[in-house]
């Protein structure tokens, strides 16, 4: 039986991550019916796509653990060299999501910690600009609780649904 090109296996995982497909099995099904994915993988309409178990086995046993980091670094360096990425601006996602394996149970929690830090930084920047314009600073109101009967609809409160 002929072997599968490792590039195809890596491309299948890349498709999975780029399009947010939750499992390799679903990725395999999508690659089997999607002409654009087949073109990207280099397969004709009648050729068999490598089975999802082949992809899983390769990433568990054949490829080194550092492979995905090396691929990411290579792509990032290419983007930097072609001036597609501006390294002076960095965005960090600090969303806390509580893990839960029960799909029938939902919890809503508010995450305020990161929002307070963001609020302080933003307030400082606004006050610096106001000082340049000769305007009075905005006071830091320490309102942890919204007024009674009113919900706070500010960007500092986020509702996270845990699945």
C-alpha positions in Angstrom: 0.0 0.0 0.0 1.5 3.4 -0.9 2.3 5.9 1.8 0.7 9.2 2.4 2.6 12.4 1.7 3.3 14.1 5.1 2.5 17.5 3.5 -1.0 16.3 2.9 -1.4 15.3 6.5 -0.2 18.6 7.7 -2.5 20.4 5.3 -5.5 18.5 6.6 -4.7 19.7 10.2 -4.2 23.2 8.8 -7.7 23.1 7.2 -9.1 21.9 10.5 -7.6 24.8 12.5 -8.2 27.5 9.8 -11.9 26.7 9.4 -12.6 25.7 13.1 -13.6 22.1 12.4 -13.9 20.4 15.8 -12.5 17.0 15.0 -10.2 15.2 12.5 -13.1 12.9 11.6 -15.2 15.9 10.6 -12.2 17.3 8.7 -11.9 14.1 6.8 -15.6 14.2 5.8 -15.3 17.8 4.8 -12.1 17.1 2.7 -13.9 14.2 1.1 -16.8 16.3 -0.3 -15.3 19.9 -0.6 -13.7 20.5 -3.9 -11.7 23.5 -2.6 -10.2 21.4 0.1 -9.4 18.6 -2.4 -7.6 21.1 -4.6 -5.6 22.4 -1.7 -4.6 18.9 -0.7 -3.8 18.0 -4.4 -6.4 15.3 -4.8 -8.7 14.7 -7.8 -12.4 14.1 -7.3 -12.2 10.3 -7.5 -9.1 9.9 -5.3 -9.4 8.7 -1.7 -8.5 11.2 1.0 -6.2 9.9 3.7 -8.3 8.5 6.6 -8.5 10.6 9.8 -6.8 7.7 11.7 -3.8 8.0 9.5 -3.5 11.8 10.3 -3.9 11.1 14.0 -1.3 8.3 14.0 1.2 10.5 12.1 0.9 13.4 14.6 1.1 11.0 17.6 3.9 8.7 16.5 5.7 9.9 13.4 6.0 13.7 13.7 8.0 15.3 16.4 6.1 17.3 19.1 7.8 20.5 18.0 6.6 20.3 14.4 3.5 22.6 14.9 5.6 25.2 16.6 8.2 25.1 13.8 5.5 25.4 11.2 3.9 28.4 13.0 7.3 30.1 13.4 8.1 29.6 9.7 4.8 31.1 8.6 5.2 34.0 11.1 8.7 34.7 9.8 7.5 34.7 6.2 4.7 37.1 7.1 7.2 39.4 9.0 9.7 39.3 6.1 6.9 40.3 3.6 5.7 43.1 6.0 2.3 41.5 6.4 2.6 41.7 10.2 3.2 44.8 12.3 5.2 43.7 15.4 4.6 47.1 17.1 1.0 46.1 17.8 0.2 43.1 20.0 -3.2 41.8 20.9 -3.6 39.3 23.7 -6.7 37.3 24.5 -7.0 36.8 28.2 -10.5 35.3 28.3 -10.9 32.8 31.0 -13.2 29.9 30.1 -14.0 27.2 32.7 -13.6 23.7 31.3 -16.6 21.4 31.6 -17.2 18.1 29.8 -20.9 18.0 30.4 -22.6 19.4 27.2 -26.0 19.6 28.8 -24.9 21.9 31.6 -24.4 25.6 31.0 -23.0 28.2 33.4 -22.8 31.9 33.1 -20.0 33.7 34.8 -18.7 37.3 34.6 -15.1 38.0 34.0 -14.2 41.4 35.4 -10.5 41.2 36.3 -8.9 41.9 32.9 -11.6 44.5 32.1 -10.5 46.6 35.2 -6.9 46.6 34.1 -8.0 47.7 30.6 -10.3 50.4 32.1 -7.3 51.8 34.1 -5.0 51.9 31.1 -7.7 53.5 28.9 -8.6 56.1 31.6 -4.9 57.0 32.0 -4.5 57.5 28.2 -7.7 59.6 28.0 -6.6 61.7 31.0 -3.2 62.3 29.3 -5.0 63.5 26.1 -7.4 65.7 28.2 -4.4 67.2 30.0 -2.8 68.2 26.7 -6.1 69.9 25.7 -6.3 71.7 29.0 -9.4 69.8 30.1 -10.2 68.4 33.6 -9.3 64.7 34.3 -12.0 62.1 34.4 -12.4 60.8 38.0 -11.9 57.1 38.8 -15.3 56.1 40.1 -15.0 52.9 42.1 -18.4 51.5 41.2 -18.2 47.7 41.6 -22.0 47.4 41.9 -24.4 48.7 39.3 -27.4 50.7 40.6 -30.3 48.6 41.8 -32.6 47.4 39.1 -30.1 48.2 36.4 -27.6 45.9 34.6 -24.2 47.2 33.7 -23.7 47.2 29.9 -20.1 48.2 29.7 -17.3 46.4 27.9 -15.8 45.5 31.2 -18.3 42.8 31.8 -18.4 39.7 29.6 -20.6 36.7 29.9 -18.8 33.5 29.3 -20.9 30.4 28.5 -19.2 27.2 29.6 -20.1 24.1 27.7 
